[in-house]
């Protein structure tokens, strides 16, 4: 698995829960995109593609901002400093 190549510590017992949580979030986002829960075609994958650097060096930051937006109620997002491009996520 590519993630474990660059993050070998995620394969330890101490980090297993974090890895499982991350993978569950990704699976949910792909499911939500496919079933139109996000109310926009390709919102997740297009946002990742558009906001990530061409070498993917900041993809972890893009994902973190998307997850942060989804965990923040819409009325609180401005005060929380959610980036504008992440506001489309419910």
N, C-alpha and C positions, 0 to 999 in steps of 0.2 A: 504494500500500500504506500502510495507516494507521501502521504502525510507522515507516516512513521519514518520514512527515509530522512525527512528534514526535521522531525520532532521525535527522536528515538525515546525520549523520556515519557512520551504518551503511552508507550507499551508497558509501562510499569503498573503494578497494582495500585500505587498511590494516585496515579493519573488516569486510571481506567474510567472512573466515573465522569471525569471532565471530558474525556474522549467520547464516551457514550452520549453525553449531553450535547456536545457539539454535533455529532452525527445525527442525533434525533432532530435538532434544529434544522439542519440542512435538508433532511428527508421531509420534514414538515413544509419547508419553503418550496421544495419542488412539487410536493403534493398540492399545496395551496395554489401554486401557479397553474398546475395542470387542471385543477377543478374550479378555477376562477374565483377562489376565495379572496384573492388580491384585487379582483375587479379590474384587471388590466392584463392584456396579453403580454407575456414575457417580462413582467415587471421585475422579478427577481434576477433572472439570468441577464436581462438587458442592463439592469443597474450594475451588476457585478462587472459586466463587460465594459460598460462606459466609464465607470468610476475607478476601475483598477488600472494601475500602470501597465504598460505593455509587457513588462517583465514580471508582473504579478507581485511586485515587492510590497505593495500596500493592500493587497486583497484582504488580509486579515483585518485591517482597519475598516475597510468597506463593509465586511461582514459584521464586525462589531457595531458599527453605526446602524446598520439595518436592524440587528437584534435589539439594540438600545431603543430605537424608534418604536419597534413593536411592543416593547415592555413599558413604554411611556404613554400615558393617556394623551390624546390629541391636544387637549386644552393646556397641557403642561409642557408640550414640546418646545415651544419658543423659549420659555424660561430655562429649560434644560439645555438649550443650545443645540438641539437636533439639527443636523445639516438639512438644508432645503431639499436636496435630492432624496432624502430618506423619508420625507413626510408623506409620500404616497402609500406607505405600508400601513395597513390597519393594525 
